[in-house]
C-alpha cells in the first residue's frame, strides 16, 4: 500500500472499511495499519502483534509528491486502534483505541485528535464501558454528538455522547443510552 510493506485493510477475514476513512474535503486519509520498522518494512513479530496505530496521510493530486505518514494514535500506545472517522467539518478525527499490546480483551476507548492543534485525548478513559463503532451526529462550533454501540448488561445498546469543544482540551459532558 503506497509503497509500504503493510496493508489497509489488513489481510484477514472480516477486515474492511473500518480501517480507513477519507475526510469530506478529500485532503486527508486516516488508516489503521500495523506498525512497521523505520525503513517501512514489516516487523518480524507482525503475525503476533496487536500494534495497529492510526496514521494520517495528506493526499495530493500530484502523484510525484511522496505521501507523508503522520502517526497520530500516540507513540506510547501499542494496542489496536481502528475505526477512524472525520467530523463533517474536518477539524477532528475520532477513532477506537486499546491501550495495551497483546491484550485483545482490553477496554476500547474513544480517542479524539484535533487536526489543527495535534492534541490527542481519550474521551472515555474514565468510563467503564468498551465502545464499538463510531458515528457522528451533530457537529457545531460548541459541541460534537457521537453515537457508539456498547455491550451493556449483555445487550448491544446505542449510546449518545456529547463533547464540549469550546475549551482547549475537549471533554465529554454527557453520555446516555438511546
FENHU-V415275 format. One record per residue. N is the residue number from 1. SS is DSSP state (@ for helix, = for strand, . for the rest). BURIAL is # if it has 9 or more other C-alpha atoms within 8 Angstrom, else .. D_LAST is the distance of its C-alpha to the last C-alpha in Angstrom with 1 decimal. Layout:
BEGIN
n = <N N>
ss = <SS SS>
burial = <BURIAL BURIAL>
d_last = <D_LAST D_LAST>
END
This chain:
BEGIN
n = <1 2 3 4 5 6 7 8 9 10 11 12 13 14 15 16 17 18 19 20 21 22 23 24 25 26 27 28 29 30 31 32 33 34 35 36 37 38 39 40 41 42 43 44 45 46 47 48 49 50 51 52 53 54 55 56 57 58 59 60 61 62 63 64 65 66 67 68 69 70 71 72 73 74 75 76 77 78 79 80 81 82 83 84 85 86 87 88 89 90 91 92 93 94 95 96 97 98 99 100 101 102 103 104 105 106 107 108 109 110 111 112 113 114 115 116 117 118 119 120 121 122 123 124 125 126 127 128 129 130 131 132 133 134 135 136 137 138 139 140 141 142 143 144 145 146 147 148 149 150 151 152 153 154 155 156 157 158 159 160 161 162 163 164 165 166 167 168 169 170 171 172 173 174 175 176 177 178>
ss = <. . . . . . . . . . . . . . . . @ @ @ = = = . . . . . = = = = = = = . = . . . . . = . . . @ @ @ . . . = = = = = = = . . . . . . . . . . = = = . . . . . . . . = = = = = = = . . . . . = = = = = = . . . . . . . . . . . = = = = = = . . . . . = = = . . . . . . . . = = = = = = = = = . . . = = = = = = = = = = . . = = = = = = = = = = . . . . . . = = = = = = = .>
burial = <. . . . # # # # # # . . . . # . . # # # # # # # . . # # # # # # # # # # . . . . # # . . . . . . . # # # # # # # # # # . . . . . . . # . . . # # # . . . # # # # # # # # # # # . . # # # # # # # # # # # # # . . . . # # # # # # # # # . . . . # . # # # . . . . # # # # . # . # . . # . . . # # # # # # # # # . . . . . # # # # # # # # # . . . . # . # . . # . . .>
d_last = <39.0 40.5 43.5 41.6 41.9 38.2 35.7 32.4 30.7 32.2 34.6 32.8 31.0 27.4 27.7 26.8 25.3 22.8 25.9 26.7 25.6 27.7 27.2 27.0 30.5 31.9 33.3 31.5 30.6 28.5 29.3 28.8 32.2 34.2 36.2 39.9 43.1 44.5 46.4 43.3 44.5 42.3 42.4 44.3 41.5 39.0 38.5 37.4 35.5 31.8 32.7 30.6 30.3 28.9 31.6 31.7 34.4 35.7 36.7 40.0 41.6 44.9 45.1 48.0 45.8 44.6 40.8 39.8 37.2 35.5 33.7 30.6 28.7 31.2 34.7 34.0 30.8 32.0 29.1 27.1 25.3 23.7 21.1 22.5 20.8 22.4 20.9 22.0 24.7 25.9 26.1 23.8 23.2 20.3 20.8 20.0 22.8 24.4 27.1 29.7 31.9 32.6 29.7 27.3 25.2 24.6 21.2 19.6 18.9 17.9 21.1 21.8 25.3 26.8 29.1 31.4 32.1 31.4 29.3 27.1 24.6 22.0 18.8 17.5 20.8 20.4 17.0 17.7 15.2 16.2 14.3 15.0 15.2 14.4 13.6 14.4 12.9 15.3 18.4 20.7 23.7 21.7 18.4 16.3 12.6 11.7 9.2 10.1 10.0 11.0 13.0 11.9 14.5 15.8 12.8 11.1 7.4 5.6 5.6 6.6 10.1 12.7 16.3 19.4 22.1 24.8 26.5 28.5 26.2 22.6 20.2 16.6 16.0 12.3 9.6 6.3 3.8 0.0>
END
